[in-house]
């Protein structure tokens, strides 16, 4: 499995990258055929003074593509919300396949 972490409009420090890597490694327990995981961390300047932090996760499983986008005031919170939403999507898809 390939994990790609990309940052847009800023350079991520090593603490943020390691946080994302450790949290994303837990996704394997929900589906064993994950081929690629793309994580995008972005700064969104909506009001020119408040910068929202956006986390996008894209996961490819043979035959299925999952995508989640969340925003909040911190990258960790955005990423955690996106990851929880992604886990829910994968669980639902896996249950439909098993039924």
N, CA, C and O atoms as CSV, one atom per row, in Angstrom:
chain,resi,resn,atom,element,x,y,z
A,1,UNK,N,N,0.830,-1.177,0.000
A,1,UNK,CA,C,0.000,0.000,0.000
A,1,UNK,C,C,0.878,1.245,0.000
A,1,UNK,O,O,1.897,1.312,0.687
A,2,UNK,N,N,0.463,2.206,-0.773
A,2,UNK,CA,C,1.171,3.483,-0.851
A,2,UNK,C,C,0.404,4.532,-0.069
A,2,UNK,O,O,-0.808,4.682,-0.229
A,3,UNK,N,N,1.125,5.261,0.782
A,3,UNK,CA,C,0.539,6.385,1.503
A,3,UNK,C,C,1.249,7.648,1.036
A,3,UNK,O,O,2.460,7.793,1.203
A,4,UNK,N,N,0.479,8.557,0.451
A,4,UNK,CA,C,1.018,9.826,-0.025
A,4,UNK,C,C,0.420,10.953,0.800
A,4,UNK,O,O,-0.801,11.068,0.909
A,5,UNK,N,N,1.271,11.781,1.378
A,5,UNK,CA,C,0.819,12.935,2.150
A,5,UNK,C,C,1.302,14.179,1.427
A,5,UNK,O,O,2.503,14.374,1.245
A,6,UNK,N,N,0.362,15.021,1.015
A,6,UNK,CA,C,0.709,16.239,0.301
A,6,UNK,C,C,0.156,17.446,1.049
A,6,UNK,O,O,-0.950,17.407,1.588
A,7,UNK,N,N,0.930,18.499,1.073
A,7,UNK,CA,C,0.485,19.734,1.706
A,7,UNK,C,C,0.366,20.812,0.635
A,7,UNK,O,O,1.190,20.899,-0.275
A,8,UNK,N,N,-0.675,21.630,0.762
A,8,UNK,CA,C,-0.937,22.685,-0.209
A,8,UNK,C,C,-0.907,24.021,0.517
A,8,UNK,O,O,-1.601,24.196,1.519
A,9,UNK,N,N,-0.121,24.955,0.029
A,9,UNK,CA,C,0.018,26.317,0.544
A,9,UNK,C,C,0.792,26.405,1.871
A,9,UNK,O,O,0.768,27.450,2.521
A,10,UNK,N,N,1.470,25.337,2.276
A,10,UNK,CA,C,2.314,25.403,3.468
A,10,UNK,C,C,3.225,24.173,3.498
A,10,UNK,O,O,3.034,23.229,2.731
A,11,UNK,N,N,4.208,24.198,4.384
A,11,UNK,CA,C,5.095,23.054,4.604
A,11,UNK,C,C,4.768,22.459,5.964
A,11,UNK,O,O,4.808,23.156,6.978
A,12,UNK,N,N,4.446,21.176,5.986
A,12,UNK,CA,C,4.071,20.504,7.228
A,12,UNK,C,C,5.324,20.161,8.027
A,12,UNK,O,O,6.351,19.779,7.465
A,13,UNK,N,N,5.220,20.305,9.349
A,13,UNK,CA,C,6.334,19.886,10.184
A,13,UNK,C,C,6.278,18.375,10.377
A,13,UNK,O,O,5.267,17.739,10.079
A,14,UNK,N,N,7.361,17.814,10.873
A,14,UNK,CA,C,7.460,16.361,11.002
A,14,UNK,C,C,6.466,15.800,12.010
A,14,UNK,O,O,6.036,14.652,11.892
A,15,UNK,N,N,6.099,16.612,13.006
A,15,UNK,CA,C,5.135,16.143,14.012
A,15,UNK,C,C,3.764,15.887,13.374
A,15,UNK,O,O,3.116,14.886,13.682
A,16,UNK,N,N,3.323,16.781,12.492
A,16,UNK,CA,C,2.042,16.617,11.815
A,16,UNK,C,C,2.082,15.422,10.864
A,16,UNK,O,O,1.122,14.655,10.800
A,17,UNK,N,N,3.159,15.260,10.138
A,17,UNK,CA,C,3.285,14.145,9.201
A,17,UNK,C,C,3.287,12.814,9.940
A,17,UNK,O,O,2.634,11.868,9.501
A,18,UNK,N,N,4.005,12.723,11.047
A,18,UNK,CA,C,4.033,11.468,11.806
A,18,UNK,C,C,2.670,11.182,12.435
A,18,UNK,O,O,2.270,10.022,12.539
A,19,UNK,N,N,1.953,12.225,12.855
A,19,UNK,CA,C,0.600,12.059,13.396
A,19,UNK,C,C,-0.319,11.440,12.344
A,19,UNK,O,O,-1.059,10.500,12.633
A,20,UNK,N,N,-0.266,11.971,11.129
A,20,UNK,CA,C,-1.101,11.468,10.048
A,20,UNK,C,C,-0.720,10.022,9.717
A,20,UNK,O,O,-1.596,9.181,9.517
A,21,UNK,N,N,0.569,9.734,9.659
A,21,UNK,CA,C,1.018,8.382,9.311
A,21,UNK,C,C,0.576,7.353,10.349
A,21,UNK,O,O,0.149,6.257,9.986
A,22,UNK,N,N,0.672,7.692,11.636
A,22,UNK,CA,C,0.282,6.722,12.661
A,22,UNK,C,C,-1.223,6.506,12.664
A,22,UNK,O,O,-1.687,5.381,12.852
A,23,UNK,N,N,-1.994,7.573,12.457
A,23,UNK,CA,C,-3.451,7.434,12.447
A,23,UNK,C,C,-3.936,6.683,11.198
A,23,UNK,O,O,-4.872,5.887,11.278
A,24,UNK,N,N,-3.306,6.932,10.059
A,24,UNK,CA,C,-3.754,6.296,8.816
A,24,UNK,C,C,-3.394,4.817,8.799
A,24,UNK,O,O,-4.033,4.046,8.083
A,25,UNK,N,N,-2.399,4.403,9.556
A,25,UNK,CA,C,-2.025,2.988,9.592
A,25,UNK,C,C,-3.117,2.129,10.223
A,25,UNK,O,O,-3.160,0.921,9.990
A,26,UNK,N,N,-3.995,2.730,11.012
A,26,UNK,CA,C,-5.079,1.991,11.659
A,26,UNK,C,C,-6.219,1.653,10.698
A,26,UNK,O,O,-7.109,0.877,11.050
A,27,UNK,N,N,-6.207,2.222,9.492
A,27,UNK,CA,C,-7.285,1.991,8.536
A,27,UNK,C,C,-7.244,0.568,7.989
A,27,UNK,O,O,-8.248,0.073,7.478
A,28,UNK,N,N,-6.092,-0.094,8.090
A,28,UNK,CA,C,-5.949,-1.448,7.545
A,28,UNK,C,C,-6.816,-2.469,8.253
A,28,UNK,O,O,-7.182,-3.485,7.660
A,29,UNK,N,N,-7.149,-2.222,9.496
A,29,UNK,CA,C,-7.962,-3.190,10.210
A,29,UNK,C,C,-9.405,-3.229,9.698
A,29,UNK,O,O,-10.152,-4.150,10.029
A,30,UNK,N,N,-9.799,-2.242,8.900
A,30,UNK,CA,C,-11.165,-2.186,8.389
A,30,UNK,C,C,-11.292,-2.756,6.981
A,30,UNK,O,O,-12.374,-3.184,6.581
A,31,UNK,N,N,-10.195,-2.764,6.227
A,31,UNK,CA,C,-10.212,-3.380,4.894
A,31,UNK,C,C,-8.777,-3.770,4.549
A,31,UNK,O,O,-7.846,-2.977,4.688
A,32,UNK,N,N,-8.626,-5.013,4.094
A,32,UNK,CA,C,-7.279,-5.531,3.856
A,32,UNK,C,C,-6.756,-5.307,2.442
A,32,UNK,O,O,-5.581,-5.558,2.177
A,33,UNK,N,N,-7.611,-4.837,1.523
A,33,UNK,CA,C,-7.199,-4.696,0.123
A,33,UNK,C,C,-6.964,-3.247,-0.292
A,33,UNK,O,O,-7.095,-2.921,-1.472
A,34,UNK,N,N,-6.628,-2.392,0.628
A,34,UNK,CA,C,-6.373,-0.985,0.303
A,34,UNK,C,C,-5.070,-0.899,-0.494
A,34,UNK,O,O,-4.034,-1.410,-0.071
A,35,UNK,N,N,-5.142,-0.241,-1.660
A,35,UNK,CA,C,-3.953,-0.129,-2.502
A,35,UNK,C,C,-3.235,1.200,-2.312
A,35,UNK,O,O,-2.017,1.228,-2.136
A,36,UNK,N,N,-3.983,2.301,-2.346
A,36,UNK,CA,C,-3.355,3.611,-2.161
A,36,UNK,C,C,-4.178,4.476,-1.228
A,36,UNK,O,O,-5.405,4.395,-1.186
A,37,UNK,N,N,-3.462,5.309,-0.478
A,37,UNK,CA,C,-4.085,6.297,0.401
A,37,UNK,C,C,-3.428,7.635,0.090
A,37,UNK,O,O,-2.211,7.778,0.199
A,38,UNK,N,N,-4.233,8.602,-0.292
A,38,UNK,CA,C,-3.742,9.950,-0.550
A,38,UNK,C,C,-4.344,10.881,0.498
A,38,UNK,O,O,-5.561,10.922,0.683
A,39,UNK,N,N,-3.478,11.627,1.178
A,39,UNK,CA,C,-3.915,12.590,2.183
A,39,UNK,C,C,-3.463,13.970,1.709
A,39,UNK,O,O,-2.289,14.185,1.407
A,40,UNK,N,N,-4.411,14.894,1.651
A,40,UNK,CA,C,-4.120,16.268,1.264
A,40,UNK,C,C,-4.442,17.181,2.442
A,40,UNK,O,O,-5.557,17.161,2.964
A,41,UNK,N,N,-3.480,17.968,2.851
A,41,UNK,CA,C,-3.671,18.947,3.914
A,41,UNK,C,C,-3.548,20.326,3.280
A,41,UNK,O,O,-2.532,20.646,2.664
A,42,UNK,N,N,-4.596,21.143,3.434
A,42,UNK,CA,C,-4.647,22.433,2.747
A,42,UNK,C,C,-5.007,23.549,3.709
A,42,UNK,O,O,-5.698,23.339,4.706
A,43,UNK,N,N,-4.527,24.731,3.391
A,43,UNK,CA,C,-4.951,25.952,4.071
A,43,UNK,C,C,-5.969,26.646,3.171
A,43,UNK,O,O,-5.712,26.859,1.986
A,44,UNK,N,N,-7.107,26.992,3.728
A,44,UNK,CA,C,-8.150,27.671,2.962
A,44,UNK,C,C,-8.374,29.045,3.564
A,44,UNK,O,O,-8.811,29.161,4.709
A,45,UNK,N,N,-8.084,30.066,2.816
A,45,UNK,CA,C,-8.223,31.437,3.286
A,45,UNK,C,C,-9.550,31.987,2.780
A,45,UNK,O,O,-9.618,32.599,1.714
A,46,UNK,N,N,-10.600,31.760,3.558
A,46,UNK,CA,C,-11.945,32.136,3.118
A,46,UNK,C,C,-12.220,33.612,3.356
A,46,UNK,O,O,-12.714,34.298,2.462
A,47,UNK,N,N,-11.908,34.113,4.546
A,47,UNK,CA,C,-12.264,35.478,4.928
A,47,UNK,C,C,-11.025,36.382,4.961
A,47,UNK,O,O,-11.102,37.504,5.461
A,48,UNK,N,N,-9.937,35.933,4.459
A,48,UNK,CA,C,-8.668,36.662,4.409
A,48,UNK,C,C,-8.005,36.833,5.773
A,48,UNK,O,O,-6.853,37.264,5.832
A,49,UNK,N,N,-8.676,36.519,6.846
A,49,UNK,CA,C,-8.042,36.601,8.159
A,49,UNK,C,C,-8.090,35.253,8.878
A,49,UNK,O,O,-7.166,34.914,9.617
A,50,UNK,N,N,-9.150,34.492,8.670
A,50,UNK,CA,C,-9.289,33.192,9.324
A,50,UNK,C,C,-8.921,32.112,8.315
A,50,UNK,O,O,-9.522,32.016,7.245
A,51,UNK,N,N,-7.945,31.316,8.661
A,51,UNK,CA,C,-7.523,30.252,7.766
A,51,UNK,C,C,-8.035,28.920,8.288
A,51,UNK,O,O,-7.620,28.451,9.348
A,52,UNK,N,N,-8.936,28.325,7.537
A,52,UNK,CA,C,-9.422,27.000,7.883
A,52,UNK,C,C,-8.425,25.959,7.394
A,52,UNK,O,O,-7.781,26.120,6.357
A,53,UNK,N,N,-8.320,24.895,8.167
A,53,UNK,CA,C,-7.442,23.795,7.802
A,53,UNK,C,C,-8.294,22.676,7.236
A,53,UNK,O,O,-9.229,22.210,7.888
A,54,UNK,N,N,-7.978,22.247,6.034
A,54,UNK,CA,C,-8.762,21.238,5.330
A,54,UNK,C,C,-7.947,19.957,5.218
A,54,UNK,O,O,-6.765,19.985,4.877
A,55,UNK,N,N,-8.597,18.836,5.510
A,55,UNK,CA,C,-7.992,17.516,5.333
A,55,UNK,C,C,-8.858,16.732,4.355
A,55,UNK,O,O,-10.072,16.623,4.526
A,56,UNK,N,N,-8.214,16.190,3.330
A,56,UNK,CA,C,-8.897,15.349,2.361
A,56,UNK,C,C,-8.213,13.993,2.349
A,56,UNK,O,O,-6.985,13.910,2.350
A,57,UNK,N,N,-9.009,12.931,2.337
A,57,UNK,CA,C,-8.463,11.578,2.276
A,57,UNK,C,C,-9.104,10.872,1.095
A,57,UNK,O,O,-10.325,10.878,0.939
A,58,UNK,N,N,-8.268,10.265,0.266
A,58,UNK,CA,C,-8.738,9.494,-0.876
A,58,UNK,C,C,-8.137,8.099,-0.763
A,58,UNK,O,O,-6.918,7.950,-0.688
A,59,UNK,N,N,-8.997,7.073,-0.749
A,59,UNK,CA,C,-8.535,5.692,-0.612
A,59,UNK,C,C,-9.021,4.903,-1.813
A,59,UNK,O,O,-10.178,5.011,-2.219
A,60,UNK,N,N,-8.127,4.113,-2.373
A,60,UNK,CA,C,-8.463,3.248,-3.498
A,60,UNK,C,C,-8.417,1.799,-3.056
A,60,UNK,O,O,-7.419,1.326,-2.513
A,61,UNK,N,N,-9.509,1.109,-3.299
A,61,UNK,CA,C,-9.617,-0.328,-3.108
A,61,UNK,C,C,-10.032,-0.863,-4.468
A,61,UNK,O,O,-10.840,-0.222,-5.139
A,62,UNK,N,N,-9.521,-2.000,-4.905
A,62,UNK,CA,C,-9.896,-2.488,-6.241
A,62,UNK,C,C,-11.416,-2.486,-6.453
A,62,UNK,O,O,-12.157,-3.185,-5.763
A,63,UNK,N,N,-11.853,-1.686,-7.419
A,63,UNK,CA,C,-13.270,-1.575,-7.733
A,63,UNK,C,C,-13.991,-0.452,-7.018
A,63,UNK,O,O,-15.138,-0.156,-7.353
A,64,UNK,N,N,-13.362,0.181,-6.048
A,64,UNK,CA,C,-14.012,1.237,-5.272
A,64,UNK,C,C,-13.029,2.367,-4.970
A,64,UNK,O,O,-11.837,2.144,-4.754
A,65,UNK,N,N,-13.561,3.572,-4.962
A,65,UNK,CA,C,-12.792,4.756,-4.596
A,65,UNK,C,C,-13.587,5.510,-3.533
A,65,UNK,O,O,-14.786,5.740,-3.688
A,66,UNK,N,N,-12.915,5.886,-2.468
A,66,UNK,CA,C,-13.556,6.614,-1.376
A,66,UNK,C,C,-12.886,7.972,-1.245
A,66,UNK,O,O,-11.672,8.096,-1.411
A,67,UNK,N,N,-13.694,9.001,-0.945
A,67,UNK,CA,C,-13.154,10.356,-0.778
A,67,UNK,C,C,-13.898,11.061,0.346
A,67,UNK,O,O,-15.124,10.998,0.434
A,68,UNK,N,N,-13.129,11.739,1.211
A,68,UNK,CA,C,-13.700,12.497,2.323
A,68,UNK,C,C,-12.962,13.818,2.423
A,68,UNK,O,O,-11.749,13.882,2.222
A,69,UNK,N,N,-13.717,14.892,2.739
A,69,UNK,CA,C,-13.131,16.221,2.930
A,69,UNK,C,C,-13.744,16.839,4.176
A,69,UNK,O,O,-14.967,16.898,4.306
A,70,UNK,N,N,-12.899,17.299,5.092
A,70,UNK,CA,C,-13.349,17.940,6.326
A,70,UNK,C,C,-12.511,19.188,6.573
A,70,UNK,O,O,-11.346,19.256,6.179
A,71,UNK,N,N,-13.118,20.175,7.229
A,71,UNK,CA,C,-12.361,21.378,7.578
A,71,UNK,C,C,-12.686,21.784,9.011
A,71,UNK,O,O,-13.798,21.576,9.498
A,72,UNK,N,N,-11.698,22.363,9.669
A,72,UNK,CA,C,-11.863,22.885,11.026
A,72,UNK,C,C,-10.711,23.863,11.278
A,72,UNK,O,O,-10.016,24.274,10.349
A,73,UNK,N,N,-10.525,24.222,12.532
A,73,UNK,CA,C,-9.488,25.196,12.879
A,73,UNK,C,C,-8.110,24.575,13.110
A,73,UNK,O,O,-7.127,25.303,13.256
A,74,UNK,N,N,-8.020,23.220,13.146
A,74,UNK,CA,C,-6.708,22.567,13.277
A,74,UNK,C,C,-6.633,21.379,12.328
A,74,UNK,O,O,-7.648,20.752,12.027
A,75,UNK,N,N,-5.437,21.075,11.864
A,75,UNK,CA,C,-5.259,19.952,10.954
A,75,UNK,C,C,-5.580,18.627,11.631
A,75,UNK,O,O,-6.149,17.731,11.007
A,76,UNK,N,N,-5.220,18.498,12.903
A,76,UNK,CA,C,-5.470,17.245,13.614
A,76,UNK,C,C,-6.967,16.955,13.704
A,76,UNK,O,O,-7.408,15.834,13.452
A,77,UNK,N,N,-7.734,17.966,14.063
A,77,UNK,CA,C,-9.183,17.786,14.172
A,77,UNK,C,C,-9.793,17.491,12.804
A,77,UNK,O,O,-10.642,16.607,12.690
A,78,UNK,N,N,-9.382,18.207,11.777
A,78,UNK,CA,C,-9.891,17.967,10.426
A,78,UNK,C,C,-9.562,16.560,9.971
A,78,UNK,O,O,-10.407,15.867,9.404
A,79,UNK,N,N,-8.329,16.140,10.221
A,79,UNK,CA,C,-7.920,14.806,9.792
A,79,UNK,C,C,-8.675,13.718,10.554
A,79,UNK,O,O,-9.106,12.730,9.959
A,80,UNK,N,N,-8.838,13.895,11.875
A,80,UNK,CA,C,-9.561,12.893,12.672
A,80,UNK,C,C,-11.014,12.758,12.215
A,80,UNK,O,O,-11.528,11.644,12.112
A,81,UNK,N,N,-11.674,13.876,11.944
A,81,UNK,CA,C,-13.054,13.838,11.469
A,81,UNK,C,C,-13.140,13.158,10.102
A,81,UNK,O,O,-14.047,12.363,9.857
A,82,UNK,N,N,-12.202,13.469,9.222
A,82,UNK,CA,C,-12.188,12.848,7.899
A,82,UNK,C,C,-11.915,11.353,8.005
A,82,UNK,O,O,-12.534,10.556,7.299
A,83,UNK,N,N,-10.997,10.971,8.879
A,83,UNK,CA,C,-10.674,9.557,9.042
A,83,UNK,C,C,-11.865,8.780,9.593
A,83,UNK,O,O,-12.147,7.674,9.132
A,84,UNK,N,N,-12.563,9.341,10.568
A,84,UNK,CA,C,-13.753,8.678,11.111
A,84,UNK,C,C,-14.837,8.517,10.041
A,84,UNK,O,O,-15.494,7.479,9.970
A,85,UNK,N,N,-15.016,9.527,9.228
A,85,UNK,CA,C,-15.987,9.449,8.143
A,85,UNK,C,C,-15.570,8.403,7.108
A,85,UNK,O,O,-16.411,7.685,6.568
A,86,UNK,N,N,-14.276,8.325,6.841
A,86,UNK,CA,C,-13.752,7.337,5.890
A,86,UNK,C,C,-13.973,5.917,6.407
A,86,UNK,O,O,-14.365,5.031,5.648
A,87,UNK,N,N,-13.722,5.702,7.689
A,87,UNK,CA,C,-13.922,4.384,8.297
A,87,UNK,C,C,-15.386,3.971,8.179
A,87,UNK,O,O,-15.685,2.813,7.885
A,88,UNK,N,N,-16.297,4.918,8.407
A,88,UNK,CA,C,-17.723,4.633,8.274
A,88,UNK,C,C,-18.071,4.227,6.844
A,88,UNK,O,O,-18.828,3.279,6.636
A,89,UNK,N,N,-17.528,4.933,5.869
A,89,UNK,CA,C,-17.791,4.596,4.463
A,89,UNK,C,C,-17.291,3.195,4.129
A,89,UNK,O,O,-17.992,2.417,3.482
A,90,UNK,N,N,-16.082,2.877,4.569
A,90,UNK,CA,C,-15.495,1.566,4.268
A,90,UNK,C,C,-16.299,0.455,4.934
A,90,UNK,O,O,-16.544,-0.584,4.322
A,91,UNK,N,N,-16.707,0.666,6.178
A,91,UNK,CA,C,-17.516,-0.345,6.879
A,91,UNK,C,C,-18.833,-0.590,6.147
A,91,UNK,O,O,-19.229,-1.741,5.964
A,92,UNK,N,N,-19.511,0.468,5.729
A,92,UNK,CA,C,-20.782,0.326,5.018
A,92,UNK,C,C,-20.607,-0.449,3.715
A,92,UNK,O,O,-21.403,-1.332,3.397
A,93,UNK,N,N,-19.567,-0.115,2.969
A,93,UNK,CA,C,-19.322,-0.784,1.694
A,93,UNK,C,C,-19.006,-2.256,1.914
A,93,UNK,O,O,-19.477,-3.113,1.167
A,94,UNK,N,N,-18.216,-2.549,2.932
A,94,UNK,CA,C,-17.845,-3.931,3.219
A,94,UNK,C,C,-19.069,-4.737,3.665
A,94,UNK,O,O,-19.205,-5.906,3.303
A,95,UNK,N,N,-19.963,-4.117,4.450
A,95,UNK,CA,C,-21.186,-4.800,4.874
A,95,UNK,C,C,-22.090,-5.102,3.680
A,95,UNK,O,O,-22.702,-6.169,3.627
A,96,UNK,N,N,-22.182,-4.181,2.723
A,96,UNK,CA,C,-23.003,-4.414,1.536
A,96,UNK,C,C,-22.449,-5.560,0.698
A,96,UNK,O,O,-23.207,-6.333,0.111
A,97,UNK,N,N,-21.131,-5.665,0.644
A,97,UNK,CA,C,-20.508,-6.735,-0.133
A,97,UNK,C,C,-20.750,-8.084,0.528
A,97,UNK,O,O,-20.978,-9.083,-0.154
A,98,UNK,N,N,-20.701,-8.113,1.841
A,98,UNK,CA,C,-20.872,-9.371,2.580
A,98,UNK,C,C,-22.316,-9.859,2.585
A,98,UNK,O,O,-22.567,-11.056,2.721
A,99,UNK,N,N,-23.254,-8.948,2.438
A,99,UNK,CA,C,-24.672,-9.336,2.494
A,99,UNK,C,C,-25.149,-9.873,1.177
A,99,UNK,O,O,-26.315,-10.245,1.048
